[in-house]
Amino acid sequence: MGKFEITGGLRLKGELIPQGAKNEALQVICAVLLTPEKVVISNIPDIRDVNKLIELLAALGVKVEKTGHEEFTFQADDVNLDFLNSDDFKKLASGLRGSIMIVGPLLARFGKGYIPSPGGDKIGRRRLDTHFIGFQNLGAKFIYDSVTKFYKVESDKLKGCYMLLDEASVTGTANIVMAAVMAKGITTIYNAACEPYVQQLCKMLNSMGAKISGIGSNMLTIDGVDSMKGCKHRLLPDMVEIGSFIGLAAMTQSEITIKDVGYEHLGIIPDTFKRLGIKMERRGDDIYIPAQEHYEIDTFIDGSILTVADAIWPGFTPDLISIVLVVATQAKGSVLIHQKMFESRLFFVDKLIDMGAQIILCDPHRATVIGMDKKHSLKGIEMTSPDIRAGNALLIAALSAKGKSTIHNIEQIDRGYQHIDDRLNKIGANIVRIE
C-alpha cells in the first residue's frame, strides 16, 4: 500500500479546479448500458472507483475509447451477458460499491441483472433493499444465492407502477429510474432522492429519449419508452471536493480560489461553512476564500451550541461531515457534529485526538468538537486512512499540523480524489507520495 508524507504548517496560495463529480460519474457511466448507440461523457475524474467501473464495463463487452481530456466514448452494442456468471465478473464487481448500478440498466434492456455483494467503504451498513424492492415493484423476480452471495433480478417485461421508496437512497433511486425508463407504462417514484447527481442522470436519460418529469423533486414520473439512443453528457464539478477545498483554505490559513464550481448546484454547502466562520466570496462561478487568521463558529439564535448534521438533499451531504469536523478543531467555539446516515464514519476522530484535537465522541453518530482557535496547532503523527472521505479529512488535518505526518492506505483517498497530491503541491503544499 502507498503512503503520503506531509510536511504541515505551510500556507497555500493559488487556484484549484474541482474534478468531475465522482458520485455522478458512477451513475451516468452505468447508464450507457441502456443503448447500443454511442454515449460521450466528459469531465470524468481519473480516480480509482471510476476507473474500476470503466474496466468492469469493458470486461462486459462495452467498447470504451478515451476521446479527449477527461472524455470517454462508450458503446454497449455487443454486451456479453455470459460474463455475469464468471469468476472474473465477481472479482471486478465485488470490489466496487458503485457496481450495483449496472443492475437497473441491464434489467431494463436485457431482462436480467446480476451483482455480487459489492465492496466499498467500511463506514457502516449500506443496505441494498431499496434497489431490489424497487425492481420487484416493476415486476422483476428477485433471487439471492447465499452460497455465491450473488443478487439476481430477472423479468421478461418490466411494468410501470407507483412506488414509495422506504428511504431516499441516491443510488437506489438512480438504479430504479434506469430500470423504469423502458418499463411498459408509467412509473411514479415517491420519496425519490433529488441530489444534483440524480438530477443530472435524469437529464441525461431524457436526452437519450427517456420521458422523466419531476426532476429536482422527490416525486419522479417516468413514461416508459421502447428504446434509448446515444447522447453527449458533461459531469458537474464535484461538490464534495469543493467543500473540502473550502475547509483546506480555512485550516491552513490560505488564500485559495476554487474555479468553475457550478455554484447553483452547491445547495447549502457554502452557507454551512460560513456558519463555521469561514469567509468566502462568490465571483461569478468561482469561490474566493481569503487567508484567515481566525474563524468563529456561529450559534443558534437562542445562543445554544451549533449542530451540523447530514441530511438528504437539499440538506447537508454526509460526504462533507468529516471535513466540517476537522475544520471545527481549529475554530473558535464549539459544535456538535451529527452523522446520521453511517454509524462508523466518525471513528476516525481517534487520529485527530492523537494530533491534539479536543473532541468528545459521544456515540457512533455524534461528536462534540471544542475548537482551539489556532492557539494550539495540531501535531503531525502516523495514521491510516479508513475510507475515502475520512482520508481526505486527515490529509487536510495533516496539511495544517505542525511537523511531519504520514498517512498510510492512500489508495482510499485515490478512490475519490484525482491526483490530489500533485494538485495541492502546485499551490504550495508539501506532500510526498511513496508507493
ChimeraX attribute file (.defattr): number of C-alpha atoms within 10 A of each C-alpha:
attribute: neighborCount
match mode: 1-to-1
recipient: residues
	/A:1	8
	/A:2	12
	/A:3	19
	/A:4	21
	/A:5	19
	/A:6	25
	/A:7	20
	/A:8	24
	/A:9	23
	/A:10	16
	/A:11	17
	/A:12	22
	/A:13	20
	/A:14	13
	/A:15	18
	/A:16	19
	/A:17	17
	/A:18	23
	/A:19	26
	/A:20	23
	/A:21	23
	/A:22	26
	/A:23	21
	/A:24	24
	/A:25	27
	/A:26	25
	/A:27	24
	/A:28	25
	/A:29	22
	/A:30	24
	/A:31	24
	/A:32	29
	/A:33	29
	/A:34	28
	/A:35	20
	/A:36	19
	/A:37	16
	/A:38	18
	/A:39	23
	/A:40	20
	/A:41	24
	/A:42	20
	/A:43	19
	/A:44	24
	/A:45	25
	/A:46	18
	/A:47	19
	/A:48	18
	/A:49	25
	/A:50	22
	/A:51	15
	/A:52	19
	/A:53	23
	/A:54	20
	/A:55	15
	/A:56	20
	/A:57	27
	/A:58	18
	/A:59	18
	/A:60	19
	/A:61	16
	/A:62	22
	/A:63	17
	/A:64	19
	/A:65	13
	/A:66	13
	/A:67	13
	/A:68	11
	/A:69	10
	/A:70	14
	/A:71	16
	/A:72	18
	/A:73	19
	/A:74	25
	/A:75	23
	/A:76	21
	/A:77	16
	/A:78	11
	/A:79	19
	/A:80	14
	/A:81	15
	/A:82	9
	/A:83	14
	/A:84	18
	/A:85	13
	/A:86	10
	/A:87	10
	/A:88	13
	/A:89	19
	/A:90	20
	/A:91	13
	/A:92	19
	/A:93	26
	/A:94	19
	/A:95	17
	/A:96	21
	/A:97	18
	/A:98	22
	/A:99	26
	/A:100	26
	/A:101	26
	/A:102	27
	/A:103	27
	/A:104	31
	/A:105	27
	/A:106	23
	/A:107	30
	/A:108	28
	/A:109	23
	/A:110	16
	/A:111	18
	/A:112	20
	/A:113	23
	/A:114	24
	/A:115	22
	/A:116	23
	/A:117	18
	/A:118	20
	/A:119	15
	/A:120	17
	/A:121	16
	/A:122	13
	/A:123	17
	/A:124	12
	/A:125	11
	/A:126	13
	/A:127	9
	/A:128	15
	/A:129	13
	/A:130	19
	/A:131	21
	/A:132	22
	/A:133	19
	/A:134	26
	/A:135	28
	/A:136	15
	/A:137	18
	/A:138	23
	/A:139	19
	/A:140	23
	/A:141	16
	/A:142	15
	/A:143	13
	/A:144	14
	/A:145	10
	/A:146	8
	/A:147	6
	/A:148	10
	/A:149	13
	/A:150	17
	/A:151	20
	/A:152	19
	/A:153	22
	/A:154	22
	/A:155	19
	/A:156	13
	/A:157	17
	/A:158	25
	/A:159	19
	/A:160	23
	/A:161	19
	/A:162	14
	/A:163	17
	/A:164	15
	/A:165	19
	/A:166	13
	/A:167	15
	/A:168	19
	/A:169	21
	/A:170	19
	/A:171	23
	/A:172	25
	/A:173	26
	/A:174	28
	/A:175	27
	/A:176	27
	/A:177	29
	/A:178	30
	/A:179	28
	/A:180	33
	/A:181	33
	/A:182	28
	/A:183	25
	/A:184	17
	/A:185	15
	/A:186	20
	/A:187	24
	/A:188	21
	/A:189	23
	/A:190	19
	/A:191	18
	/A:192	27
	/A:193	28
	/A:194	24
	/A:195	23
	/A:196	23
	/A:197	25
	/A:198	24
	/A:199	18
	/A:200	22
	/A:201	23
	/A:202	26
	/A:203	17
	/A:204	20
	/A:205	25
	/A:206	17
	/A:207	16
	/A:208	21
	/A:209	18
	/A:210	23
	/A:211	18
	/A:212	21
	/A:213	16
	/A:214	15
	/A:215	20
	/A:216	18
	/A:217	15
	/A:218	16
	/A:219	17
	/A:220	21
	/A:221	21
	/A:222	24
	/A:223	18
	/A:224	22
	/A:225	16
	/A:226	11
	/A:227	15
	/A:228	21
	/A:229	17
	/A:230	20
	/A:231	19
	/A:232	13
	/A:233	19
	/A:234	18
	/A:235	21
	/A:236	23
	/A:237	25
	/A:238	26
	/A:239	26
	/A:240	24
	/A:241	25
	/A:242	26
	/A:243	22
	/A:244	21
	/A:245	22
	/A:246	27
	/A:247	26
	/A:248	25
	/A:249	25
	/A:250	30
	/A:251	30
	/A:252	26
	/A:253	23
	/A:254	22
	/A:255	19
	/A:256	23
	/A:257	23
	/A:258	22
	/A:259	18
	/A:260	17
	/A:261	23
	/A:262	17
	/A:263	18
	/A:264	8
	/A:265	16
	/A:266	19
	/A:267	17
	/A:268	13
	/A:269	20
	/A:270	19
	/A:271	14
	/A:272	16
	/A:273	22
	/A:274	16
	/A:275	17
	/A:276	25
	/A:277	20
	/A:278	25
	/A:279	17
	/A:280	19
	/A:281	12
	/A:282	14
	/A:283	13
	/A:284	11
	/A:285	13
	/A:286	18
	/A:287	22
	/A:288	19
	/A:289	22
	/A:290	18
	/A:291	20
	/A:292	16
	/A:293	13
	/A:294	16
	/A:295	24
	/A:296	18
	/A:297	20
	/A:298	20
	/A:299	16
	/A:300	10
	/A:301	8
	/A:302	6
	/A:303	8
	/A:304	10
	/A:305	16
	/A:306	18
	/A:307	16
	/A:308	20
	/A:309	19
	/A:310	19
	/A:311	14
	/A:312	16
	/A:313	19
	/A:314	16
	/A:315	13
	/A:316	19
	/A:317	19
	/A:318	21
	/A:319	19
	/A:320	23
	/A:321	25
	/A:322	22
	/A:323	26
	/A:324	22
	/A:325	25
	/A:326	25
	/A:327	28
	/A:328	32
	/A:329	29
	/A:330	28
	/A:331	26
	/A:332	20
	/A:333	21
	/A:334	23
	/A:335	26
	/A:336	21
	/A:337	24
	/A:338	22
	/A:339	24
	/A:340	15
	/A:341	17
	/A:342	16
	/A:343	15
	/A:344	15
	/A:345	25
	/A:346	22
	/A:347	16
	/A:348	19
	/A:349	21
	/A:350	15
	/A:351	17
	/A:352	23
	/A:353	14
	/A:354	15
	/A:355	21
	/A:356	18
	/A:357	24
	/A:358	19
	/A:359	22
	/A:360	15
	/A:361	17
	/A:362	12
	/A:363	12
	/A:364	16
	/A:365	18
	/A:366	20
	/A:367	20
	/A:368	20
	/A:369	23
	/A:370	19
	/A:371	25
	/A:372	19
	/A:373	18
	/A:374	17
	/A:375	11
	/A:376	14
	/A:377	19
	/A:378	25
	/A:379	20
	/A:380	25
	/A:381	19
	/A:382	15
	/A:383	21
	/A:384	18
	/A:385	22
	/A:386	20
	/A:387	22
	/A:388	21
	/A:389	26
	/A:390	26
	/A:391	26
	/A:392	25
	/A:393	27
	/A:394	26
	/A:395	27
	/A:396	24
	/A:397	31
	/A:398	31
	/A:399	28
	/A:400	29
	/A:401	25
	/A:402	19
	/A:403	16
	/A:404	18
	/A:405	24
	/A:406	21
	/A:407	21
	/A:408	20
	/A:409	17
	/A:410	24
	/A:411	18
	/A:412	23
	/A:413	26
	/A:414	19
	/A:415	22
	/A:416	27
	/A:417	26
	/A:418	19
	/A:419	14
	/A:420	16
	/A:421	18
	/A:422	14
	/A:423	14
	/A:424	19
	/A:425	13
	/A:426	14
	/A:427	17
	/A:428	14
	/A:429	22
	/A:430	21
	/A:431	23
	/A:432	15
	/A:433	15
	/A:434	11
	/A:435	8
